[in-house]
Amino acid sequence: MKTRIPAVLKMVTRKTPVRVAGLALAVAMASVAMGATKTRELPKDLPAYGAMKPFKAPKVTEVKLQNGLTVWLVPETGFPKVAFMLAVRGGYSGDPKDQPGLADLIASTVTQGTKTRSSKQVAEAVAAAGGDLTGDATPDAIYVSTSVLADHAAPAAALLADVMRNAAFADEEVEIAKKNAAAALEANEAEPSFLARRALYRAMFGDHPYGVVAPTQETIAKATAAELRTEYAKRFRPERSLLIAVGDFDAASLESSIRADFGEWKAAAEATPLEANAPSFSPSRTVVYVPRPNSVQTALYLGTMTANEGQPDYAAAEVANAMYGGMFGSRLIDNIREDKGYTYSPGSRLMSRAQAGILVTRADVRNAVTGASFNEISYELNRMATTAPEQNEVQHAQRYLLGSRALMLQGHVAVARQLATLWLSSLPPEELGTLTEKISRVTPAEVEAAGSKYFPASRMTVVAVGDENVIKKELAPFGLEFSKAQ
């Protein structure tokens, strides 16, 4: 039988402004929270779940070249393709303070021609191998990757080596990249989700590289081909790089090719300093809002720092997040989508960066229920923080995490990306399989501890994108201040 939550706790009236994340409310909610969880009746003839099976990680052979390049080889027979990924430490963390997001331009142009091959010739060479060549940037790294037919693995490695050592950054290619980047940024700025993410990370991390989600128009306009060539010479260094190969190949043969192609790679300039400090974070009682006049929805984003994959309670935080909002059937989705119909696709995500973990809740809600939705999100966060989960709920989250991770890691590119993330966090490749083992062993007590540590609503930075008058009217009862996003 479902226990109804008293109206004074469930919904805040505009006559009595309160802080939903306050201690008194959290304690009161704890006494009724477990009764608020819906119990769905399953078909009586439904077969029992099988035993949970942690993902079996592939064997990784580590090679270190004399120039400092780290190579991780992951032979997997069966599917005749090979995924290559090069990770270079220092994405946004290597950008000049007055040019945030410059790494995006480097990543998008580094693959567009070398000293001996035009952009067209590079594209033709990788297409002949059955793949394509892409670059992208994150706060922690610049990635260059391709996935090719297994028979063309050696030529693809040689092409990657050419890009790493001899990228040209031709003037015309840089101008094309700048125009594309400016147009993409303009299009993104029409999307509430992009505006919310940009405002949230700025509010959470300030000038730290983790506060950057894209270059600014000023960064794009200011960048020159000569500057990108200079930055490339400083950043692309073998001792700061990892080459990963995953797929159907002979390890000894491919290692020989890699040694021949990458062995002479040397840094061409003094190294660019990287951001060395972990980000600081202080929760705020201010709602950062991004005005979108006449918007019929409000995009609510709430964020906080959590454990990253290198911390002992990361697995418990993953399970807690799945229960809270990280999977379909989570508490948040059951509450504001299934029960109340406030929004179609709410959810939460836990992301691991090299220096921090980040928990983000998102919900695009109708204007009329902006305040009610924020109240329920705060309620679910505080319920995670103040109540112990039941064993069956923990097991449901574990099954989801183990199953989705096993499916995701069926792809060579996904395995390569996950390995690169581990390396950037100074973790060994074995952690690829260890994490699933840790998830399978998480206990309700550990989930409760992670919830108490990371999920209180009072720890959240809040961003709202929508009509300014609606945001202020709907969120005023919560005793919060308001600040327009910069």
Secondary structure, DSSP 8 states (H G I E B T S, - for coil): ------HHHHS--TTS---TTSHHHHHHHHHHGGGGS------TT---------------EEEE-TTS-EEEEEE--SSSEEEEEEEEE-SGGGS-TTSTTHHHHHHHHTTS-BSSS-HHHHHHHHHHTT--EEEEE-SSEEEEEEEEEGGGHHHHHHHHHHHHHHB---HHHHHHHHHHHHHHHHHHTT-HHHHHHHHHHHHHHTTSGGG-SS--HHHHHH--HHHHHHHHHHH--GGGEEEEEEES--HHHHHHHHHHHHTT----S-------S-------SEEEEEE-TT-SEEEEEEEEEE--TTSTTHHHHHHHHIIIIISTT-HHHIIIIIIT-S-SS-EEEEEE-SS-EEEEEEEEEEGGGHHHHHHHHHHHHHHHHHS---HHHHHHHHHHHHHHHHHHTTSHHHHHHHHHHHHHTT--TTHHHHHHHHHHH--HHHHHHHHHHH--GGG-EEEEEE-HHHHHHHHGGGT-EEEE--
